[in-house]
Amino acid sequence: MAAAIDFRDVVVLLGRFPALAGATANVCEGEVVLLRGPNGVGKTTFLRTCAGLNAITSGSAEVLGHDLTADRNNVRRHVGLLGHRTHLYDELTVGDNVRFWASTLGIAESDAMAAADRVGLTGRLLDVEVQRLSAGQRRRTALAVVVARRPRLWLLDEPHAGLDHEGRDNLDELLRQAADAGATIVFASHELDRAESVADRVLEFSGGRIERDDP
């Protein structure tokens, strides 16, 4: 099976700090992979590097066949990143945010609104300004943009954070469906019982490196 992510001894510096300090990982297309480890060990940096947002100091890295050491831009159209920051506009409604990002990313409005419905953003909630939302509702709004993109590679940083029990169950089902449709999913989570039940593999991070690779 083709590799969706192939990192070899990758070093990424944030300032002078080696956020990745020789990380090596291989993720096949269609896999669901959990990144595990305490805060500050490189999980978020790994996700952002896969999305083409961090420059690589040394080592080699390919994502979906794109060489990140030569060109980090072209991979971005094929990935959907859900980070700690939602990049939503507080003064716009939920519906307006989803429609705005859909337009910016070249997504049909019908697909965007179907994605909003899929993550539980319906009815009057679409007309509520983002600044009035709970943390979980903000998370759902940002997730709707990722779902609407139908990315080949999903990169999710603590996707369950802030969601209620129903929202977490819905997210787990959504991840399984995306993987069954051929997407690759890599996500970081501290909710290990739930996350490990969804994942095919677990990559254990420590000190900017991947120390273990467990089924």
PyMOL commands that place a pseudoatom at each C-alpha (Angstrom):
pseudoatom trace, name=CA, resn=MET, resi=1, chain=A, elem=C, hetatm=0, pos=[0.000, 0.000, 0.000]
pseudoatom trace, name=CA, resn=ALA, resi=2, chain=A, elem=C, hetatm=0, pos=[1.284, 3.475, -0.887]
pseudoatom trace, name=CA, resn=ALA, resi=3, chain=A, elem=C, hetatm=0, pos=[2.632, 5.736, 1.838]
pseudoatom trace, name=CA, resn=ALA, resi=4, chain=A, elem=C, hetatm=0, pos=[0.589, 8.799, 2.707]
pseudoatom trace, name=CA, resn=ILE, resi=5, chain=A, elem=C, hetatm=0, pos=[3.336, 10.055, 5.056]
pseudoatom trace, name=CA, resn=ASP, resi=6, chain=A, elem=C, hetatm=0, pos=[7.011, 9.130, 4.898]
pseudoatom trace, name=CA, resn=PHE, resi=7, chain=A, elem=C, hetatm=0, pos=[9.302, 10.940, 7.353]
pseudoatom trace, name=CA, resn=ARG, resi=8, chain=A, elem=C, hetatm=0, pos=[12.992, 10.047, 7.657]
pseudoatom trace, name=CA, resn=ASP, resi=9, chain=A, elem=C, hetatm=0, pos=[15.034, 11.650, 10.461]
pseudoatom trace, name=CA, resn=VAL, resi=10, chain=A, elem=C, hetatm=0, pos=[13.070, 14.882, 10.189]
pseudoatom trace, name=CA, resn=VAL, resi=11, chain=A, elem=C, hetatm=0, pos=[14.254, 17.869, 12.204]
pseudoatom trace, name=CA, resn=VAL, resi=12, chain=A, elem=C, hetatm=0, pos=[12.021, 20.932, 12.609]
pseudoatom trace, name=CA, resn=LEU, resi=13, chain=A, elem=C, hetatm=0, pos=[13.225, 23.941, 14.563]
pseudoatom trace, name=CA, resn=LEU, resi=14, chain=A, elem=C, hetatm=0, pos=[10.825, 26.370, 16.220]
pseudoatom trace, name=CA, resn=GLY, resi=15, chain=A, elem=C, hetatm=0, pos=[13.219, 29.204, 16.837]
pseudoatom trace, name=CA, resn=ARG, resi=16, chain=A, elem=C, hetatm=0, pos=[16.238, 27.306, 18.118]
pseudoatom trace, name=CA, resn=PHE, resi=17, chain=A, elem=C, hetatm=0, pos=[14.204, 24.538, 19.751]
pseudoatom trace, name=CA, resn=PRO, resi=18, chain=A, elem=C, hetatm=0, pos=[14.090, 21.157, 17.919]
pseudoatom trace, name=CA, resn=ALA, resi=19, chain=A, elem=C, hetatm=0, pos=[10.337, 20.486, 18.076]
pseudoatom trace, name=CA, resn=LEU, resi=20, chain=A, elem=C, hetatm=0, pos=[11.031, 17.448, 15.904]
pseudoatom trace, name=CA, resn=ALA, resi=21, chain=A, elem=C, hetatm=0, pos=[14.451, 15.965, 16.601]
pseudoatom trace, name=CA, resn=GLY, resi=22, chain=A, elem=C, hetatm=0, pos=[14.913, 13.216, 14.050]
pseudoatom trace, name=CA, resn=ALA, resi=23, chain=A, elem=C, hetatm=0, pos=[11.355, 11.908, 13.660]
pseudoatom trace, name=CA, resn=THR, resi=24, chain=A, elem=C, hetatm=0, pos=[10.864, 8.849, 11.451]
pseudoatom trace, name=CA, resn=ALA, resi=25, chain=A, elem=C, hetatm=0, pos=[7.381, 7.600, 10.565]
pseudoatom trace, name=CA, resn=ASN, resi=26, chain=A, elem=C, hetatm=0, pos=[5.546, 5.847, 7.771]
pseudoatom trace, name=CA, resn=VAL, resi=27, chain=A, elem=C, hetatm=0, pos=[1.762, 5.997, 7.457]
pseudoatom trace, name=CA, resn=CYS, resi=28, chain=A, elem=C, hetatm=0, pos=[-0.009, 4.090, 4.696]
pseudoatom trace, name=CA, resn=GLU, resi=29, chain=A, elem=C, hetatm=0, pos=[-2.995, 5.442, 2.777]
pseudoatom trace, name=CA, resn=GLY, resi=30, chain=A, elem=C, hetatm=0, pos=[-6.275, 4.586, 4.459]
pseudoatom trace, name=CA, resn=GLU, resi=31, chain=A, elem=C, hetatm=0, pos=[-4.815, 4.143, 7.948]
pseudoatom trace, name=CA, resn=VAL, resi=32, chain=A, elem=C, hetatm=0, pos=[-6.119, 5.783, 11.110]
pseudoatom trace, name=CA, resn=VAL, resi=33, chain=A, elem=C, hetatm=0, pos=[-3.134, 6.645, 13.293]
pseudoatom trace, name=CA, resn=LEU, resi=34, chain=A, elem=C, hetatm=0, pos=[-3.156, 8.051, 16.812]
pseudoatom trace, name=CA, resn=LEU, resi=35, chain=A, elem=C, hetatm=0, pos=[-0.288, 10.245, 18.028]
pseudoatom trace, name=CA, resn=ARG, resi=36, chain=A, elem=C, hetatm=0, pos=[0.211, 9.651, 21.743]
pseudoatom trace, name=CA, resn=GLY, resi=37, chain=A, elem=C, hetatm=0, pos=[2.369, 11.387, 24.335]
pseudoatom trace, name=CA, resn=PRO, resi=38, chain=A, elem=C, hetatm=0, pos=[2.364, 14.285, 26.812]
pseudoatom trace, name=CA, resn=ASN, resi=39, chain=A, elem=C, hetatm=0, pos=[2.246, 17.915, 25.768]
pseudoatom trace, name=CA, resn=GLY, resi=40, chain=A, elem=C, hetatm=0, pos=[5.410, 19.345, 24.243]
pseudoatom trace, name=CA, resn=VAL, resi=41, chain=A, elem=C, hetatm=0, pos=[6.825, 16.171, 22.688]
pseudoatom trace, name=CA, resn=GLY, resi=42, chain=A, elem=C, hetatm=0, pos=[6.214, 17.069, 19.030]
pseudoatom trace, name=CA, resn=LYS, resi=43, chain=A, elem=C, hetatm=0, pos=[2.720, 15.837, 18.140]
pseudoatom trace, name=CA, resn=THR, resi=44, chain=A, elem=C, hetatm=0, pos=[1.350, 19.227, 17.061]
pseudoatom trace, name=CA, resn=THR, resi=45, chain=A, elem=C, hetatm=0, pos=[4.560, 20.040, 15.189]
pseudoatom trace, name=CA, resn=PHE, resi=46, chain=A, elem=C, hetatm=0, pos=[4.309, 16.709, 13.352]
pseudoatom trace, name=CA, resn=LEU, resi=47, chain=A, elem=C, hetatm=0, pos=[0.751, 17.479, 12.256]
pseudoatom trace, name=CA, resn=ARG, resi=48, chain=A, elem=C, hetatm=0, pos=[1.592, 21.011, 11.143]
pseudoatom trace, name=CA, resn=THR, resi=49, chain=A, elem=C, hetatm=0, pos=[4.661, 19.782, 9.279]
pseudoatom trace, name=CA, resn=CYS, resi=50, chain=A, elem=C, hetatm=0, pos=[2.553, 17.207, 7.444]
pseudoatom trace, name=CA, resn=ALA, resi=51, chain=A, elem=C, hetatm=0, pos=[0.244, 20.070, 6.439]
pseudoatom trace, name=CA, resn=GLY, resi=52, chain=A, elem=C, hetatm=0, pos=[3.158, 21.980, 4.938]
pseudoatom trace, name=CA, resn=LEU, resi=53, chain=A, elem=C, hetatm=0, pos=[3.154, 24.708, 7.574]
pseudoatom trace, name=CA, resn=ASN, resi=54, chain=A, elem=C, hetatm=0, pos=[6.610, 24.122, 9.074]
pseudoatom trace, name=CA, resn=ALA, resi=55, chain=A, elem=C, hetatm=0, pos=[9.947, 24.251, 7.287]
pseudoatom trace, name=CA, resn=ILE, resi=56, chain=A, elem=C, hetatm=0, pos=[12.122, 21.149, 7.590]
pseudoatom trace, name=CA, resn=THR, resi=57, chain=A, elem=C, hetatm=0, pos=[15.673, 21.796, 8.725]
pseudoatom trace, name=CA, resn=SER, resi=58, chain=A, elem=C, hetatm=0, pos=[17.047, 18.361, 7.846]
pseudoatom trace, name=CA, resn=GLY, resi=59, chain=A, elem=C, hetatm=0, pos=[15.902, 14.873, 6.934]
pseudoatom trace, name=CA, resn=SER, resi=60, chain=A, elem=C, hetatm=0, pos=[13.430, 13.883, 4.221]
pseudoatom trace, name=CA, resn=ALA, resi=61, chain=A, elem=C, hetatm=0, pos=[9.649, 14.040, 4.199]
pseudoatom trace, name=CA, resn=GLU, resi=62, chain=A, elem=C, hetatm=0, pos=[6.979, 13.177, 1.663]
pseudoatom trace, name=CA, resn=VAL, resi=63, chain=A, elem=C, hetatm=0, pos=[3.242, 13.613, 2.160]
pseudoatom trace, name=CA, resn=LEU, resi=64, chain=A, elem=C, hetatm=0, pos=[0.862, 12.261, -0.482]
pseudoatom trace, name=CA, resn=GLY, resi=65, chain=A, elem=C, hetatm=0, pos=[3.809, 12.087, -2.873]
pseudoatom trace, name=CA, resn=HIS, resi=66, chain=A, elem=C, hetatm=0, pos=[4.841, 15.718, -2.326]
pseudoatom trace, name=CA, resn=ASP, resi=67, chain=A, elem=C, hetatm=0, pos=[8.425, 16.388, -1.221]
pseudoatom trace, name=CA, resn=LEU, resi=68, chain=A, elem=C, hetatm=0, pos=[8.092, 18.785, 1.713]
pseudoatom trace, name=CA, resn=THR, resi=69, chain=A, elem=C, hetatm=0, pos=[11.752, 19.735, 1.615]
pseudoatom trace, name=CA, resn=ALA, resi=70, chain=A, elem=C, hetatm=0, pos=[11.339, 21.099, -1.934]
pseudoatom trace, name=CA, resn=ASP, resi=71, chain=A, elem=C, hetatm=0, pos=[7.755, 22.407, -1.980]
pseudoatom trace, name=CA, resn=ARG, resi=72, chain=A, elem=C, hetatm=0, pos=[5.462, 22.709, 1.014]
pseudoatom trace, name=CA, resn=ASN, resi=73, chain=A, elem=C, hetatm=0, pos=[2.649, 24.533, -0.778]
pseudoatom trace, name=CA, resn=ASN, resi=74, chain=A, elem=C, hetatm=0, pos=[1.175, 21.979, -3.152]
pseudoatom trace, name=CA, resn=VAL, resi=75, chain=A, elem=C, hetatm=0, pos=[0.343, 19.476, -0.449]
pseudoatom trace, name=CA, resn=ARG, resi=76, chain=A, elem=C, hetatm=0, pos=[-1.948, 21.905, 1.355]
pseudoatom trace, name=CA, resn=ARG, resi=77, chain=A, elem=C, hetatm=0, pos=[-4.840, 21.519, -1.076]
pseudoatom trace, name=CA, resn=HIS, resi=78, chain=A, elem=C, hetatm=0, pos=[-5.016, 17.797, -0.269]
pseudoatom trace, name=CA, resn=VAL, resi=79, chain=A, elem=C, hetatm=0, pos=[-5.008, 17.963, 3.541]
pseudoatom trace, name=CA, resn=GLY, resi=80, chain=A, elem=C, hetatm=0, pos=[-7.500, 19.107, 6.138]
pseudoatom trace, name=CA, resn=LEU, resi=81, chain=A, elem=C, hetatm=0, pos=[-5.979, 20.409, 9.371]
pseudoatom trace, name=CA, resn=LEU, resi=82, chain=A, elem=C, hetatm=0, pos=[-7.924, 20.921, 12.580]
pseudoatom trace, name=CA, resn=GLY, resi=83, chain=A, elem=C, hetatm=0, pos=[-5.620, 22.623, 15.061]
pseudoatom trace, name=CA, resn=HIS, resi=84, chain=A, elem=C, hetatm=0, pos=[-6.049, 24.232, 18.456]
pseudoatom trace, name=CA, resn=ARG, resi=85, chain=A, elem=C, hetatm=0, pos=[-6.922, 27.509, 16.749]
pseudoatom trace, name=CA, resn=THR, resi=86, chain=A, elem=C, hetatm=0, pos=[-10.177, 27.300, 14.796]
pseudoatom trace, name=CA, resn=HIS, resi=87, chain=A, elem=C, hetatm=0, pos=[-9.504, 30.279, 12.464]
pseudoatom trace, name=CA, resn=LEU, resi=88, chain=A, elem=C, hetatm=0, pos=[-13.162, 31.271, 12.675]
pseudoatom trace, name=CA, resn=TYR, resi=89, chain=A, elem=C, hetatm=0, pos=[-14.490, 34.834, 12.579]
pseudoatom trace, name=CA, resn=ASP, resi=90, chain=A, elem=C, hetatm=0, pos=[-16.180, 35.611, 15.891]
pseudoatom trace, name=CA, resn=GLU, resi=91, chain=A, elem=C, hetatm=0, pos=[-18.476, 38.282, 14.485]
pseudoatom trace, name=CA, resn=LEU, resi=92, chain=A, elem=C, hetatm=0, pos=[-19.871, 36.007, 11.759]
pseudoatom trace, name=CA, resn=THR, resi=93, chain=A, elem=C, hetatm=0, pos=[-22.533, 33.375, 12.280]
pseudoatom trace, name=CA, resn=VAL, resi=94, chain=A, elem=C, hetatm=0, pos=[-21.836, 29.665, 12.100]
pseudoatom trace, name=CA, resn=GLY, resi=95, chain=A, elem=C, hetatm=0, pos=[-23.415, 29.460, 8.665]
pseudoatom trace, name=CA, resn=ASP, resi=96, chain=A, elem=C, hetatm=0, pos=[-21.541, 32.502, 7.373]
pseudoatom trace, name=CA, resn=ASN, resi=97, chain=A, elem=C, hetatm=0, pos=[-18.229, 31.083, 8.606]
pseudoatom trace, name=CA, resn=VAL, resi=98, chain=A, elem=C, hetatm=0, pos=[-18.832, 27.766, 6.881]
pseudoatom trace, name=CA, resn=ARG, resi=99, chain=A, elem=C, hetatm=0, pos=[-19.912, 29.491, 3.659]
pseudoatom trace, name=CA, resn=PHE, resi=100, chain=A, elem=C, hetatm=0, pos=[-16.958, 31.900, 3.769]
pseudoatom trace, name=CA, resn=TRP, resi=101, chain=A, elem=C, hetatm=0, pos=[-14.359, 29.147, 4.108]
pseudoatom trace, name=CA, resn=ALA, resi=102, chain=A, elem=C, hetatm=0, pos=[-16.139, 27.084, 1.486]
pseudoatom trace, name=CA, resn=SER, resi=103, chain=A, elem=C, hetatm=0, pos=[-15.912, 29.967, -0.956]
pseudoatom trace, name=CA, resn=THR, resi=104, chain=A, elem=C, hetatm=0, pos=[-12.257, 30.600, -0.095]
pseudoatom trace, name=CA, resn=LEU, resi=105, chain=A, elem=C, hetatm=0, pos=[-11.365, 26.937, -0.581]
pseudoatom trace, name=CA, resn=GLY, resi=106, chain=A, elem=C, hetatm=0, pos=[-13.423, 26.457, -3.747]
pseudoatom trace, name=CA, resn=ILE, resi=107, chain=A, elem=C, hetatm=0, pos=[-16.020, 24.216, -2.097]
pseudoatom trace, name=CA, resn=ALA, resi=108, chain=A, elem=C, hetatm=0, pos=[-19.618, 24.195, -3.285]
pseudoatom trace, name=CA, resn=GLU, resi=109, chain=A, elem=C, hetatm=0, pos=[-21.969, 25.819, -0.762]
pseudoatom trace, name=CA, resn=SER, resi=110, chain=A, elem=C, hetatm=0, pos=[-24.221, 22.752, -0.843]
pseudoatom trace, name=CA, resn=ASP, resi=111, chain=A, elem=C, hetatm=0, pos=[-21.279, 20.531, 0.160]
pseudoatom trace, name=CA, resn=ALA, resi=112, chain=A, elem=C, hetatm=0, pos=[-20.329, 22.932, 2.940]
pseudoatom trace, name=CA, resn=MET, resi=113, chain=A, elem=C, hetatm=0, pos=[-23.803, 23.009, 4.416]
pseudoatom trace, name=CA, resn=ALA, resi=114, chain=A, elem=C, hetatm=0, pos=[-24.106, 19.228, 4.137]
pseudoatom trace, name=CA, resn=ALA, resi=115, chain=A, elem=C, hetatm=0, pos=[-20.860, 18.988, 6.133]
pseudoatom trace, name=CA, resn=ALA, resi=116, chain=A, elem=C, hetatm=0, pos=[-22.277, 21.351, 8.757]
pseudoatom trace, name=CA, resn=ASP, resi=117, chain=A, elem=C, hetatm=0, pos=[-25.331, 19.138, 9.071]
pseudoatom trace, name=CA, resn=ARG, resi=118, chain=A, elem=C, hetatm=0, pos=[-23.099, 16.057, 9.322]
pseudoatom trace, name=CA, resn=VAL, resi=119, chain=A, elem=C, hetatm=0, pos=[-21.360, 17.412, 12.438]
pseudoatom trace, name=CA, resn=GLY, resi=120, chain=A, elem=C, hetatm=0, pos=[-24.600, 18.537, 14.082]
pseudoatom trace, name=CA, resn=LEU, resi=121, chain=A, elem=C, hetatm=0, pos=[-24.760, 22.201, 13.067]
pseudoatom trace, name=CA, resn=THR, resi=122, chain=A, elem=C, hetatm=0, pos=[-28.408, 22.630, 12.120]
pseudoatom trace, name=CA, resn=GLY, resi=123, chain=A, elem=C, hetatm=0, pos=[-31.412, 24.897, 12.495]
pseudoatom trace, name=CA, resn=ARG, resi=124, chain=A, elem=C, hetatm=0, pos=[-31.075, 28.066, 14.543]
pseudoatom trace, name=CA, resn=LEU, resi=125, chain=A, elem=C, hetatm=0, pos=[-27.495, 27.242, 15.483]
pseudoatom trace, name=CA, resn=LEU, resi=126, chain=A, elem=C, hetatm=0, pos=[-26.420, 28.237, 11.968]
pseudoatom trace, name=CA, resn=ASP, resi=127, chain=A, elem=C, hetatm=0, pos=[-27.570, 31.803, 12.707]
pseudoatom trace, name=CA, resn=VAL, resi=128, chain=A, elem=C, hetatm=0, pos=[-25.646, 32.177, 15.980]
pseudoatom trace, name=CA, resn=GLU, resi=129, chain=A, elem=C, hetatm=0, pos=[-22.485, 34.300, 16.002]
pseudoatom trace, name=CA, resn=VAL, resi=130, chain=A, elem=C, hetatm=0, pos=[-19.353, 32.274, 16.680]
pseudoatom trace, name=CA, resn=GLN, resi=131, chain=A, elem=C, hetatm=0, pos=[-18.442, 34.495, 19.643]
pseudoatom trace, name=CA, resn=ARG, resi=132, chain=A, elem=C, hetatm=0, pos=[-21.560, 33.185, 21.412]
pseudoatom trace, name=CA, resn=LEU, resi=133, chain=A, elem=C, hetatm=0, pos=[-20.756, 29.510, 20.894]
pseudoatom trace, name=CA, resn=SER, resi=134, chain=A, elem=C, hetatm=0, pos=[-19.477, 27.018, 23.420]
pseudoatom trace, name=CA, resn=ALA, resi=135, chain=A, elem=C, hetatm=0, pos=[-16.032, 25.516, 22.917]
pseudoatom trace, name=CA, resn=GLY, resi=136, chain=A, elem=C, hetatm=0, pos=[-17.603, 22.342, 21.565]
pseudoatom trace, name=CA, resn=GLN, resi=137, chain=A, elem=C, hetatm=0, pos=[-19.770, 24.215, 19.078]
pseudoatom trace, name=CA, resn=ARG, resi=138, chain=A, elem=C, hetatm=0, pos=[-16.734, 26.134, 17.861]
pseudoatom trace, name=CA, resn=ARG, resi=139, chain=A, elem=C, hetatm=0, pos=[-14.958, 22.812, 17.418]
pseudoatom trace, name=CA, resn=ARG, resi=140, chain=A, elem=C, hetatm=0, pos=[-17.854, 21.463, 15.366]
pseudoatom trace, name=CA, resn=THR, resi=141, chain=A, elem=C, hetatm=0, pos=[-17.845, 24.546, 13.146]
pseudoatom trace, name=CA, resn=ALA, resi=142, chain=A, elem=C, hetatm=0, pos=[-14.127, 24.188, 12.416]
pseudoatom trace, name=CA, resn=LEU, resi=143, chain=A, elem=C, hetatm=0, pos=[-14.589, 20.464, 11.837]
pseudoatom trace, name=CA, resn=ALA, resi=144, chain=A, elem=C, hetatm=0, pos=[-17.355, 21.152, 9.306]
pseudoatom trace, name=CA, resn=VAL, resi=145, chain=A, elem=C, hetatm=0, pos=[-14.845, 23.045, 7.154]
pseudoatom trace, name=CA, resn=VAL, resi=146, chain=A, elem=C, hetatm=0, pos=[-12.482, 20.048, 7.236]
pseudoatom trace, name=CA, resn=VAL, resi=147, chain=A, elem=C, hetatm=0, pos=[-15.291, 17.634, 6.352]
pseudoatom trace, name=CA, resn=ALA, resi=148, chain=A, elem=C, hetatm=0, pos=[-16.441, 19.821, 3.458]
pseudoatom trace, name=CA, resn=ARG, resi=149, chain=A, elem=C, hetatm=0, pos=[-12.967, 19.725, 1.921]
pseudoatom trace, name=CA, resn=ARG, resi=150, chain=A, elem=C, hetatm=0, pos=[-13.068, 15.917, 1.668]
pseudoatom trace, name=CA, resn=PRO, resi=151, chain=A, elem=C, hetatm=0, pos=[-9.295, 15.827, 2.138]
pseudoatom trace, name=CA, resn=ARG, resi=152, chain=A, elem=C, hetatm=0, pos=[-7.155, 12.830, 1.305]
pseudoatom trace, name=CA, resn=LEU, resi=153, chain=A, elem=C, hetatm=0, pos=[-5.316, 13.344, 4.582]
pseudoatom trace, name=CA, resn=TRP, resi=154, chain=A, elem=C, hetatm=0, pos=[-7.031, 14.428, 7.815]
pseudoatom trace, name=CA, resn=LEU, resi=155, chain=A, elem=C, hetatm=0, pos=[-4.729, 15.990, 10.424]
pseudoatom trace, name=CA, resn=LEU, resi=156, chain=A, elem=C, hetatm=0, pos=[-6.537, 16.526, 13.709]
pseudoatom trace, name=CA, resn=ASP, resi=157, chain=A, elem=C, hetatm=0, pos=[-5.118, 17.958, 16.937]
pseudoatom trace, name=CA, resn=GLU, resi=158, chain=A, elem=C, hetatm=0, pos=[-7.261, 16.976, 19.942]
pseudoatom trace, name=CA, resn=PRO, resi=159, chain=A, elem=C, hetatm=0, pos=[-10.442, 16.702, 17.830]
pseudoatom trace, name=CA, resn=HIS, resi=160, chain=A, elem=C, hetatm=0, pos=[-12.577, 15.471, 20.764]
pseudoatom trace, name=CA, resn=ALA, resi=161, chain=A, elem=C, hetatm=0, pos=[-11.707, 18.487, 22.932]
pseudoatom trace, name=CA, resn=GLY, resi=162, chain=A, elem=C, hetatm=0, pos=[-14.775, 20.431, 24.052]
pseudoatom trace, name=CA, resn=LEU, resi=163, chain=A, elem=C, hetatm=0, pos=[-17.286, 18.041, 22.472]
pseudoatom trace, name=CA, resn=ASP, resi=164, chain=A, elem=C, hetatm=0, pos=[-20.089, 16.486, 24.490]
pseudoatom trace, name=CA, resn=HIS, resi=165, chain=A, elem=C, hetatm=0, pos=[-20.604, 12.716, 24.541]
pseudoatom trace, name=CA, resn=GLU, resi=166, chain=A, elem=C, hetatm=0, pos=[-22.897, 12.769, 21.513]
pseudoatom trace, name=CA, resn=GLY, resi=167, chain=A, elem=C, hetatm=0, pos=[-20.451, 14.951, 19.604]
pseudoatom trace, name=CA, resn=ARG, resi=168, chain=A, elem=C, hetatm=0, pos=[-17.570, 12.614, 20.402]
pseudoatom trace, name=CA, resn=ASP, resi=169, chain=A, elem=C, hetatm=0, pos=[-19.505, 9.569, 19.262]
pseudoatom trace, name=CA, resn=ASN, resi=170, chain=A, elem=C, hetatm=0, pos=[-20.474, 11.388, 16.082]
pseudoatom trace, name=CA, resn=LEU, resi=171, chain=A, elem=C, hetatm=0, pos=[-16.841, 12.313, 15.440]
pseudoatom trace, name=CA, resn=ASP, resi=172, chain=A, elem=C, hetatm=0, pos=[-15.675, 8.724, 15.911]
pseudoatom trace, name=CA, resn=GLU, resi=173, chain=A, elem=C, hetatm=0, pos=[-18.261, 7.521, 13.405]
pseudoatom trace, name=CA, resn=LEU, resi=174, chain=A, elem=C, hetatm=0, pos=[-17.230, 10.260, 10.998]
pseudoatom trace, name=CA, resn=LEU, resi=175, chain=A, elem=C, hetatm=0, pos=[-13.566, 9.230, 11.203]
pseudoatom trace, name=CA, resn=ARG, resi=176, chain=A, elem=C, hetatm=0, pos=[-14.412, 5.596, 10.539]
pseudoatom trace, name=CA, resn=GLN, resi=177, chain=A, elem=C, hetatm=0, pos=[-16.540, 6.544, 7.536]
pseudoatom trace, name=CA, resn=ALA, resi=178, chain=A, elem=C, hetatm=0, pos=[-13.788, 8.761, 6.115]
pseudoatom trace, name=CA, resn=ALA, resi=179, chain=A, elem=C, hetatm=0, pos=[-11.231, 5.978, 6.496]
pseudoatom trace, name=CA, resn=ASP, resi=180, chain=A, elem=C, hetatm=0, pos=[-13.595, 3.462, 4.879]
pseudoatom trace, name=CA, resn=ALA, resi=181, chain=A, elem=C, hetatm=0, pos=[-13.884, 5.877, 1.945]
pseudoatom trace, name=CA, resn=GLY, resi=182, chain=A, elem=C, hetatm=0, pos=[-10.080, 5.851, 1.545]
pseudoatom trace, name=CA, resn=ALA, resi=183, chain=A, elem=C, hetatm=0, pos=[-8.933, 8.877, 3.537]
pseudoatom trace, name=CA, resn=THR, resi=184, chain=A, elem=C, hetatm=0, pos=[-5.890, 8.735, 5.791]
pseudoatom trace, name=CA, resn=ILE, resi=185, chain=A, elem=C, hetatm=0, pos=[-6.392, 10.083, 9.305]
pseudoatom trace, name=CA, resn=VAL, resi=186, chain=A, elem=C, hetatm=0, pos=[-3.682, 11.123, 11.748]
pseudoatom trace, name=CA, resn=PHE, resi=187, chain=A, elem=C, hetatm=0, pos=[-4.796, 12.615, 15.047]
pseudoatom trace, name=CA, resn=ALA, resi=188, chain=A, elem=C, hetatm=0, pos=[-3.423, 13.525, 18.455]
pseudoatom trace, name=CA, resn=SER, resi=189, chain=A, elem=C, hetatm=0, pos=[-5.508, 12.898, 21.551]
pseudoatom trace, name=CA, resn=HIS, resi=190, chain=A, elem=C, hetatm=0, pos=[-5.225, 12.555, 25.314]
pseudoatom trace, name=CA, resn=GLU, resi=191, chain=A, elem=C, hetatm=0, pos=[-8.538, 10.650, 25.488]
pseudoatom trace, name=CA, resn=LEU, resi=192, chain=A, elem=C, hetatm=0, pos=[-6.773, 7.361, 25.000]
pseudoatom trace, name=CA, resn=ASP, resi=193, chain=A, elem=C, hetatm=0, pos=[-9.568, 4.858, 25.628]
pseudoatom trace, name=CA, resn=ARG, resi=194, chain=A, elem=C, hetatm=0, pos=[-11.755, 6.485, 23.002]
pseudoatom trace, name=CA, resn=ALA, resi=195, chain=A, elem=C, hetatm=0, pos=[-8.952, 7.319, 20.589]
pseudoatom trace, name=CA, resn=GLU, resi=196, chain=A, elem=C, hetatm=0, pos=[-7.330, 3.889, 20.686]
pseudoatom trace, name=CA, resn=SER, resi=197, chain=A, elem=C, hetatm=0, pos=[-10.665, 2.258, 19.862]
pseudoatom trace, name=CA, resn=VAL, resi=198, chain=A, elem=C, hetatm=0, pos=[-10.750, 4.236, 16.612]
pseudoatom trace, name=CA, resn=ALA, resi=199, chain=A, elem=C, hetatm=0, pos=[-7.079, 3.974, 15.599]
pseudoatom trace, name=CA, resn=ASP, resi=200, chain=A, elem=C, hetatm=0, pos=[-5.348, 1.209, 13.643]
pseudoatom trace, name=CA, resn=ARG, resi=201, chain=A, elem=C, hetatm=0, pos=[-1.929, 2.155, 15.023]
pseudoatom trace, name=CA, resn=VAL, resi=202, chain=A, elem=C, hetatm=0, pos=[-0.407, 4.281, 17.751]
pseudoatom trace, name=CA, resn=LEU, resi=203, chain=A, elem=C, hetatm=0, pos=[2.769, 6.344, 17.359]
pseudoatom trace, name=CA, resn=GLU, resi=204, chain=A, elem=C, hetatm=0, pos=[4.315, 7.197, 20.729]
pseudoatom trace, name=CA, resn=PHE, resi=205, chain=A, elem=C, hetatm=0, pos=[6.145, 10.533, 20.808]
pseudoatom trace, name=CA, resn=SER, resi=206, chain=A, elem=C, hetatm=0, pos=[8.939, 11.471, 23.178]
pseudoatom trace, name=CA, resn=GLY, resi=207, chain=A, elem=C, hetatm=0, pos=[11.405, 14.352, 22.921]
pseudoatom trace, name=CA, resn=GLY, resi=208, chain=A, elem=C, hetatm=0, pos=[10.543, 15.208, 19.330]
pseudoatom trace, name=CA, resn=ARG, resi=209, chain=A, elem=C, hetatm=0, pos=[10.937, 11.623, 18.141]
pseudoatom trace, name=CA, resn=ILE, resi=210, chain=A, elem=C, hetatm=0, pos=[8.684, 8.628, 17.593]
pseudoatom trace, name=CA, resn=GLU, resi=211, chain=A, elem=C, hetatm=0, pos=[9.835, 6.069, 20.124]
pseudoatom trace, name=CA, resn=ARG, resi=212, chain=A, elem=C, hetatm=0, pos=[7.250, 3.320, 19.580]
pseudoatom trace, name=CA, resn=ASP, resi=213, chain=A, elem=C, hetatm=0, pos=[4.925, 2.139, 16.812]
pseudoatom trace, name=CA, resn=ASP, resi=214, chain=A, elem=C, hetatm=0, pos=[2.159, -0.064, 18.234]
pseudoatom trace, name=CA, resn=PRO, resi=215, chain=A, elem=C, hetatm=0, pos=[-0.841, -1.743, 16.602]
for i in range(1, 215): cmd.bond("trace and resi %d" % i, "trace and resi %d" % (i + 1))
show_as sticks, trace
zoom trace
